[in-house]
Amino acid sequence: MLERLLFLNEENHYTIAEFRPERDGPESKAGRVTIVGTLPGVQCGETLHLTGEWTHHAQHGDQFKVAQFRSELPSSVYGIRKYLGSGLVPGVGKVYAEKIVDAFGTDTLRVLSEESARLRTVPGIGPKRAVAIKTAWDDQRAFRELYIFLQTYGVTPGQCLKVIKKFGSGAQQILSTEPYRIAREVEGIGFKTADKIAINLGFANDAAPRLDAGILYALETLQEEGHTAYREYELRDFAAGLLESSPARIEARLESLVQSHSLVRQKVIPLLPEEQPLPGSAFIQLPATARFEQKIAQAIDRLVRSSSGLPSIRVDAAVQWAETKAGFAFADQQRMGLQTALRSKVSVLTGGPGTGKTTIIRALVEILKAKKVRITLAAPTGRAAQRLSETTGGFASTIHRLLRFDPAGGGFLINDAHPLSTDFLVVDEASMLDSRLAAALLQAVPTHAHLVLVGDTDQLPSVGPGNVLKDIIASERAPVTRLHVIYRQSGQSSIVSTAHAINGGDASLPPSIQDVTQIPVWSDLCFIPANSAEETVQKILALCQDYLPSALPWINPIHDVQVLAPMHKGVAGVGNLNQQLQARLNPNPRAVRWNGVEYRPGDKVIQLRNNYDKSLFNGDIGKVTSTDPETGHLVAAFDGESHDFSRADLSDLGLAYAISIHKSQGSEYPAVIIPLLKGHFMMLQRNLIYTAITRGKKRVYLVGEPAAYAMAVRNSESKSRITHLREKLLPAQTRSTH
């Protein structure tokens, strides 16, 4: 019988408890043993049938590690009293548990389930308390029954709680009759889980609910790859293969989903007016994604068609004034970009590193400040916003903070109804804007204001779906200034010149240094060959632990160095690199352990998803400042602000000694180390290695196989994203003539 809960993680139901066994074992003197494991919904007083193994903990002694369990409601008066008094039912503490069990004895649990009105005969329990006790009892029972029903399908306790929260006590009935609803309506549970349940319940392979859910899942899968739209005939074939159904059946269900507005069909605009669209060539979109693109297009159209709210500015004179203030003459492209930003309501500034984007933004800020214009600077990430502030002298904010997300309402407080208080908005790292964030931002730009989007289109596209910056450029709705000439450090930076060589397809290997200890102190970029993943990791460790602290003491090996790996798994992947680097650089024993990862004071950590309550966003980098191994809590500082993390929050954190190249977008680091191996071939693309190298501010070290570098540079065929934004951005008269 379960005697006492010592620890319970509410998020994943990891439990440490005292258990009184009926059989012999290495028990304590009190006749109890410690059990550990995932035990969702268990309560004191229950009879548990446990399967697992005995383990020995250095500090806590013998423990039974539970692999599987089956529970029975208590049948003895002692067990029932303990069960009800454990806090299981809100409103029933030890006092009322005693009273209820005294009244009904071993029949107590049956009374709660079948004759709850009899609770009112217990002294102190009135009608309201009786109803509350009955409701709580039913909810707890529903959770237990649902978890038993779902555990064979790999549904976690946390997901089970979400199902209960969504559907209440009728959850199991809904799952039995409409299993695909959980894929549509419960966050975190996808089509595959729902499909497994449905097939086991006897749903036919070609049942309409299955095909409908599968088509939506297919489009969501494509959206995870960055697409916001897909050709109808291609979606049909993709879904047919995914669902092992016929294209004809999929086509019929596609039409039904369009008619019910579960999907949106978008017209194709031929390149020539006389062309006729081919059957099935229309674009299909999810409604929310179509709305985001429509809002972007409407915002751009509104801004382009409206008058400027800027005071009178003699643009040529203003540019000359900015040159005088900067102390040097701008190049023709830079001057053109500055003039275009001042004259056009919407404009785009694009170019690689060292081509003068920062010079233009800084001059723009100076001119607008002199004219008392309200200027707003924003970027998608905290590091990008910080860099924008440092290089321009103005205040820059992340887009999420600028728009003031409201966790209670689930939206932004700054929107089309309550726009930004600004006359001029500059958005840096605009290549990172996905459709959803771009829609929210552009809607909030007041009609009189100017908008400048600054970005490097050769970098990786946004993590979320869409290709906003490229689509706006392709639509030709806004003038674009393309910067090509390298100005930074008079072209002497190897980081900058190598990045541009990569973009040009030059696969020549950068200067190669065999031995880490022989790297010249002045070298800002070099290649360190390694013959295997294991050797690659060892050389990365040598760089961080030995070379950098001695050769470049101004670089902190934990917080100034960022390892950027193409892949998460494998010997030279993000996961293993984090463990190896942590062990070498921060062997602090006071660790909080979560899901196989230890977090120690001094660790560098990354936020893995947006947490609006904490104002932390996907990709934010912080430092663990303290840990409490007993409670599993830790404190981490992000941009100087401390945040508490309970065990339930730790699923949102990861170690950040090494991160993926995708996660590094918008950031810049004093030193970057990039492992490159032929085994990474699935990810080796030109824009990936270009993005990684351009993250390095002072030093870049590539470690691995020279052939992998050549593979990446030569592979310019990065997966193109299919969107419908460019078509939506076309002027109305252009669309109407096709």
N, C-alpha and C positions, 0 to 999 in steps of 0.2 A: 504494500500500500504506500502511496505517496504521502510522506509525512510533512515535509516543509520545503518551500521554494526558496533557495538561497540567492538565485539570480535568474532573471528572465529578460531577454532582449525582445522588446515588443515588435521590432521590425522583422527579424528572421526566426524568432521563437527558440533561439538557442537557450537552453535551460541548464542550470546546475541545481540539483535538489537532493534532499535527504529521502531515502527510500527504506522502508522496512520490508525485507524479503521474507518469503515463507520458506525458502530453501537456504541451505548453508552456503556461505561464501566468506571471503575475507572481511567479515563485518567488524565494525567498531565495537567497543565495549557496550555501547548503548543499544546494540542490536540493529544498527542502521548502517547503510552504505551510501556513498556519494555517487549519484548518477549524473552523466553529462551527455548532452546531445540535443537535437532538434525535436522538441515535444510540444507541438502546437495545441493550445486549448486545454492542457491538462490542469487539474486542480487537486489540491490536497484532499485526501480521503479516497481518491480513486484507486481502484485495483488496476495495476499495469502489468501486462505480459511483455517482457523486454527481451530483445535479441541483440547481442553485441559481443564485446570482448572486455576483459579486465585489462586496465592499464595502471601504471604507477606514476604519480606526479611527485616530483622532487620535494615540493613544499606541502602538498595536501594529501599525499599518501595514495592508497589504493582507490581507484575509481572505476565505475562500470561505464564504458562508452557505448551509448545506445545507437544501434544501426537501424532497428525497426521496433515499433511498439504497437500494441493493441490495448485499448483501455476499456474498462467496465465501470459503470456507475457503482458507487459503494452500496453495499447491502446491509451492513451492520449499522446500528445506531451511532456507534463511535465514528465510523467512517462518514456517515451522512452529516453528522454534526460538524466534523472537520471540513467536509466538502462545502457546505453552505456558509460556514464561518470564515472561509478563506478569502472572501471578497469577490467571489464569483458573480453574485447578484447584487447590483447596486441597491443600497437600502437595507441589505441584510448583512449585518455584522455579527459578531459573536453572540451578542445579547439576543437578537431576534432569531438567530439560528438555534439557540438553545430553546427558545419558546416554541418555534415551529416543530422541532424534532420532539420536544416533550409532548406536543399535542398529537403528532401523527406517527411517531416512531419509525419503524422500518417502511411504513407506507408513505413517507414524506415525499419522495420523488415522484411517485405516481400521482399524488394529490396535486403537486405543482404542475404536472403535465395535463391531467385530465379533469381535476376538480378544484381549480384554483380559487373558486368562489369561497371554498371552505377556509381559506386563509383569513377571512374576516372574523372568524371565530377565535382567532388567536389574539390575546390581549395586546393592544397597542397597534394593531394593523387595521387601518380603515380602508375604505373603498379605493382611494387614490394609491396608497402604498401597495395594496393587493394587486392592482392593475400594473403598477410599475414592476413589481416582483415577477408577475407573470410574463410581461413583455421581455424583461431582461433574461428570464429563464429560456424563453422561446428563441431569442437571438443567440444565446450561447449554444443551445442545442442545434440550431440551424447551422452555426459555424462548424460544430463538430461533425455533423452529418455531411455537410458539404465538403469539408476537408477530406473525410474518409472517401467520399465519392470521387474527388478530384486528384488525390495524391498519386494515383497510378498514372496520371497524365502529365506529371512533372510540374503541376501548378504549385507555386510556393505558398506558404502561409500568408505572406503579405498580399499576394494576388488574390488569395481566397478571401481575405478581409475586404478587398476592393469589390469583389463580386457581391459579398453580403451587403456592403454599403450601398451598392447600386441597386440591387434587386430585393434586399430584405429577406424575410423568412421564406419567400417564394422562389429563392434563387435556384434550388435544385429542380423545381418543377419547370422553370424557364429553361434551364440547361438541358433538361430531358426532352423538351418539345421544340425549343428554338436555340440550339447550341451556338449557332453562328452569331447570335446577338452579342456574346461576350467579346468577340473579335471587334465588333463595331463600336461597342459602348463602354468597354472597360479598358482603361489605359494600361498597357503593359502585358496584355494577353492578346496574342496574335492569332492569325488564321490557322496556323499549324496546330496549335493546341485545341482550338475549337473544332478543327477538322478531325483530329484524333478522337475527340469525344463523340462527335457526330457519327463517324464511321463505326465506332464500337457500339453505338446505340442503334445501328441498323439503317442509317440514312443512305440512300442510293447514291452512287458515284455521280450520276447526272441529275440529281434532285436540284430543282431551281434554287432553293436557298444556298446549297453548296456552291453552285456555279456563280451566283451573284456575289457571295462572300469571296470566292476565289478570284473573280475579276477585280474586285476592289483591292484585294491583297496584291494581285499582280501589279496594279498601278501604283500601289504604295511601295512595293519593292523597287519598281523603276524610279520612283521619286527619291528613294534612299540613295540611288545612284546619281542623283542630281537632276533628273528630268522633271519638268513640270507638265509635259504633254507627251502624247505618243500617237503615232499614226494608227488609225482604227484597225487596219488590216494587220499591222505588226502586233498590236495589243491582242487581237484575236488569236493569232498564231502562238504568241507567247503564253497566253492564258490557257490555250488548249493543251500545250505541252505540259504546263505546270499542273493542270488538273486532270491530265490523261482523259480528255474529252475531245469531241469532234469540233472542228472549227465552225461547222454549221450551228451546233447547239450554242456555242459561245457567242456567235454572231446574233442569234435570237435573244439571248440574255442581255447582250450589250444594248440592243435596241430597247429592251424593256427598262434597263437602268437609265438610259437617256430619257425615256418618256416619263419615268418617275422622278426625274431630276436628281438621281443619285450620282449621275455622271453628266458632264457637259460636253456636247459635240461642238467643235469650233470649225467654222468654214475655212477652206483653204483659199489663199489669195495667190493665183498664178503669177508668174513673173511677167507674162505678156497677157494683155487683155483678151486676145483671141484664144488663148489656151483654155481647155476645159479640164476641170479637176477629174482625176481618175476615181473610179468607185473605191470606197474604203480608204481614201487618202485624207479624209478629214482628221483633225486632231481630237483626241479625247482627253479630258482633264477631270480631276476631282474638283468639286464645286468650290471648296475653300481656296485651292491653288489658282483656279480661274479668277476668283474674286481678287486675290492679291495682285495678280498681273494687271487686272482691269483697273485697280486703284492706282497702281504705278503709272499706267498709261494716262489715266485721267489727270493725275497730279502734274505730270510732265506737260500735257496739253494745256492745262490751266495756267501754268507758269509761263510757258512759251507765248501764249496769246495775250498775256496781261502786260500792263505798263510797269516800268521800273519805279521803285519807290526811293531810289537813291537821290541824294541831292545832286545838283549840277556838278559834274566832274569833267574837266578838260583832260581827257584820257592821256593824250601824248605828253602833256606837261606833267601830269601826275607820274607817269612812268619815268620821265627824266628826273623828277624830284626824288623818286625812290632809288634811282641809280646813284644819285649824288649822296643820298643817305647811306646806301650800302657801300659806297667807296669804290665801285667798279661798274663798268658798262655791261649791261645784259647782252647776251647773245640774241640773235634775231628770233630764234624759236622761243626763248624765254620772254622776250618783249611781246611777241605775238600772243603768248598764253596769258600774260597779264592784261593786255588790251582786250582780249576776247572775254575774260572773266568780268571786266568792268562794263563792257558794252552789252553782253548777252545775259538774258534772264537765266538761262540754263547753259552750262558749258562743261566740257570734259577735258581734263588734263591727264595725259597718260605717258608713261615712259619708264625705263628701267632705272636701276640705281646709278646715282652720280650724274643724271642728265639735267638736273636743275629744278625738279619739282618743288623742293623745299625753298629754294631761292625765290620762286614765284609766289608761293604762299606767304612767305615772310614779307615780301614787298607789298603784297595785297593787303595784309594786315596793317602794315604801316600807313598805307594810303587811306584805308577806310577809317582807321583810328583818327588820323589827322582831320578827316571830314566828319568826325563825330557820328559815324555810322555804327549801328549795333551789329557786331559781327559775332557769329557763333561757330566754333570749331568743334568737330566731332569725329570720332573713329569707332569702329566696331569693338575694339578690345581696349582694356585698361592700359596695356603697355603702349599700344599705338597712340592712344590719347595723350599719355605722358610724354612720349617722344614729340608729338605735335606741339605740345605746350612748350617744351624745351627749345625746339628749333624756331618757333615763331615768336615767342615772348607773349603769346596770348593764352587765355585759359581754354583748355580743351576738355571735353567730357566724352565718356562712352555714350553710345546712342541709347542704350537702355536707361542710363541715368538721366540723360537729356530729356527723354520722353516720359520719365517718371512712371514706371510700371506700378500698377495697383494690384497687389496680390489678392485683395478681397474681391475686386471686380473682374480680375483676370484680363485686364487690358491696360492700355497706356492712358494716363491722365492728360497728356499732351497729344492732341489729335486734330482732326479737321474742324471740330467744334470749338476746341480750345488750342489754337495754333501756337507755335513758338513765338516768343517776343524777340524777333530778330529782323534785320534788314538784309542779312547776307549770311548764308550757311555754306561752310566749306566742310566736305566730308572726305577725310583721308582714308586710304586703304579700302577704297570703294569696291575693289574686286571681291572683297569678302562679304558683300551684301547679298543675302539670299532674298527670295521673293517676299517672304513674310515680313522681314525686318525692313526691307526697302519700302514696302507698301505703308507700313506704320510711319516711317520717317518722312516720306515724301508727302503724305497726306497732311502732316503737321507743319509743312512749310507755308507761311502766309503768302497770299497771292502776289503781294507787292515785292517780295524778297527775291534776291538772286540765289542761285544754287550752283556750286562748283563741285563736281565729283572728281576726285584725284585718285589714281590707282595705276597699277601695273598689270596690264592684261595678259602678260606672259607668265604670271604666277599661277599657282593652283586656283581653281575656282572656289566659290564659297563652300563651306561644309554642308550647309543646308541646300535644298533644291533651288535651281535657278541659275541664270547667267546674266545678271542684271546689267552690269557695266558693259559687257560686250554687246548685249542686245540694244542698249541705248545708243552705243556707238554705231552699230549696224543700221539702226533705224534712220540715222541722219536727221533726227529731230533737233539735235543740239550740235553746235560747232565743237570740233575736237582739235585740240592741240597735241600733236605727237612729238615727243622729245626723243631725239636719237643720239645727239652728240654728248660724249662723256666730258663733264667738267670737274667732277670731284677729284681733288688732289692732282689736278693737271693730268689726269689719266694714269697716274702712277700706282694706284691701288690695284694689287693683284686680285683682290676680291671682286672689285667692280669689273676689271678687264676680263676675268675668267667668266663672270656671269654673262657678260655680253658675248663672249666667245661661245658659250654654251647655247645661247639663243640663236647664234649664227650657225649652229650645227658643227662647230669645231670640236672634235673629240680628242684633240691633243691633250695628253696627260699633263696636269700642272707639275711644277717641280717636285721630284720624288726624293724622299729621305727614308732610307731603310731603317735606321735606328732612331728611336724617339729622342734619345739623349743628344743626337747630333743635329737636331733642328736648330737653324740659326735664330737667334733671339729676335732679329729684325724681320723675319719672314712672316707675312700676314696670311699666307695661304700655301699649303703644301699637301702632297699626297704621301701617305705612309703605307706602303704595301704590306699585305698580310695574306697568307696562303689558305687560311681557313677561318671559320666563324670564331673558333676558340682563340686563335692568334689575334684576330681582330679585337675581341673583348680584352685580351691581356694588354694590347697596345693602348687601347682607350683608357684602361685602368692606370697604366704607366704614365700617360699624359696627365691625367687628373691628379694622381697621387704623388708623382715624382717630378715630372718635367715642369709643369706650370707653376707650382709653388716655389720652385727654386729659380727658374729662369725668368718668370714674370710674376713676382710677388704681389703686384698690384691687382692681379686677377684672383678672386676667391674661387677655389675649385668647386665649391657647392653652388654659390649663388650667382657667379659671373659666367660660369661655363654651362652651356646647354648641349646635351647630346641629342641629336635629331635622327631618329631611326626610321627607315622606310616602312618597317613592319612591326607589329606588336609581338608576334610569336617567334620562337626560335632562339638559338643561342645568342645571336646578335640582335634580338628583338627588344622592344621597349621593356617588357616584363623582366627578362633576365638581366638586362643592363641595369635596371633600377636596383635589383637585389644586390648585384655585384658592387655597384658604386656605393650604395648605402653601407655595405659591410666594410668597405675600405675607407670611406670618408667620414662616416658617422657611427662608430660602434658603441653608441649610447645604450646601456642595458635597460633603461626605464622606458619600455615600449608598450604601446597599446596594439594589440593584435586583432586584425579583422580580415576574415576571408583569406587567410594565408599570407597577409601582408602586415609587416610591423611598421608602426609609426613612432618615431623617436624625436625627442627635442632636438631642434636643429635641422630636421629634414626639410627638404624642398618639396612642396606638394602642389598639385593642380586640381582645380575644381572641374568636375567632369560634366556637370549639367547646370543649367540656370537655376539659382535659388533666389527668388525675388524677396523672400522674407529676410535673407541675410545680405541682400544686394551683392551677391556673388554670381559670377557668370561663367559659362563654359569657357575654359581656357585660362582663367585667372590663376596666377602663380602666387603662392604664399609660403610661409615658413612656420613650422610647428614650434611653438614657444614653450609649451608645457604639456605633460601627459599625466594621467592618473590611471595606472594599470588596474587598480582595484575596481573602479567604476567604469572603465573603458572610455572615459571622456578625454578630449584633448582640446587645446587652444591653439589656433593658428592665426598669424597676422597676414593680412592682405592689404597692401598699400598703406601700411601703418595702422590699420584698424584690426582689433582683435575679434575673433569669432569663436564661439564655443561649438564643439562638435560632440554629440552623443554617439553611441554606437550606431544608432539608426541613421545618423548623418554620414557615417564613414563610407557608405556605398557611393557617395557623391565625390569622394576624394581619391586621389591616386598619388603615388610617388612621382616626382617630376625631375629626378636627376636625368632621366631620359624621357622624351615625349615623342609622339609621332610628328612628322613634318607638317601634316595637316594642322595639328594643334598649335604649331608655331606661327601660323599666319598672322600678320599684323604686329608681330613682335620683333625686337632686335636685341641681340645679346652681345656682350663684349667678346665672348669666344664661343665658337660653335664647333662641335665634333660630329662628323657624319660617317657612320659605318656604311660601306657599300659592298655588297656581295652578289655574285651571280645568282645565288639562291633567292635574292629579292626580285627576281626577274619580273614577277607579276606587277610590281610597283615601279619598276625602273622606267621613268619617263622624263623627258627633257624638262617639262615644267616643274616636276617634283624636285629634281636636283638643283634647278635654278632657284626655286623658292628657298630651299635649304641653305644654299650658299649666300643668298642675299640677306639672310637673317643675321649673319656675322658682321659685327661692327668693327672689331679690331683684328680678330684672328679667326681663321677657318682651317680645320684639319680634317681631311678626308682619309679614312682608314679602311683598307680592304683590298679587293681585287681590282687591278687596273682594267680588266675586261668589263667589269660591272660599270665602271665610269663610262666607258665607250658605249656600252649597251644603252645606258640612260640617255646620253647626249644624242645618240642616233635615233632614238625612239621619240619622234615628234608627234606621233599619232595618238595623242592622249584622247581619251573617250570624249567625243563631242556631246554636249548636252542638248537635248531636244526641249525647246520651250515654245510658247506661243506669244511671248512678250513683244518680239519685234513686230509681228503682224498687228498686235493691238496698238503699238506705238505709231503706226502709219497714220497720217492725217486722214480724217473722215472722207475727204474728197478723193483721196487716193484709193481707199478701200471701196468706195462706191463705184469707181470706174472699172473695177474688176468683176 
